């Protein structure tokens, strides 16, 4: 059996991609099944609950060591639970991250705002028509990763296929997005350390282990009221995970700004030189910045000499 799985700290695009691409492979006669690396966030729970769909199961420890995997929404093995020798294919929309394999594998990567956009493109190419629920699932991945077409990563293809999926699903995309973003913004009962780790990605920039975490929200109230707790836990996560540098960005979905928190003085200097953001208390305000993939990670990579 081929396990279709997304990256660690799964978000909506990665979970839906795993589920929908496993269905794609099954339709082509392959023995495939979706799985997730760990617990999903509140936004993803909202999507699957509203559409009355079952969230994929969590991959087992035995499968991590012995299973055969098709990776979706990532190709960097630092962000994967799979072993590289067990990777049979990749479907992604992120930059190539140096994966080497001993034999040829299927690989399709396109510069799109969402892996769900790519999956729908492939379905159209094969003459496969999603039903209403499948269209809504694919739409949710695009909404999540492009912040409802407002992120800098959004392409014309994302926009065109978004509206095709809206027509098939027969739902109000603004209402759907509103529900998703409200669920995403609910941090009640969560430990700050878990929030910081919730969407944390590891990179290697210039030989340094650099972490960039984000939390997207429609209201900054929670983080402004807990600024000291935010900074204290960024430092803790940095030390526990062995990062050389760690940044945590709170993305204001409404205004498309990022409030970037540095862990320590080294990160403060990096932000001053790279982003020239305005410091306001514990964070730096990056106006008009909302994409880790396109607007935060690349300049940091260049700064550290990748």
Secondary structure, DSSP 8 states (H G I E B T S, - for coil): -EEEE--SS--HHHHHHHHHHHHHHHHTT--EEEEESS---HHHHHHHHHTT----EE--HHHHHH-EEEEES---GGG-SS-GGGEEEEEESS-------SS--EEEE---S-HHHHHHHHHHHTT----HHHHHHHHHHHHHHHTTTTSTT--HHHHHHHHHHHHHHT--HHHHHHHHHHHHT--TT--HHHHHHHTEEEEEETTEEEEEEEEEES--HHHHHTHHHHHHHHHHHHHHHT-SEEEEEEEETTTTEEEEEESSHHHHHHHHHHT--EEETTEEEETT---IIIIIHHHHHHHTT-
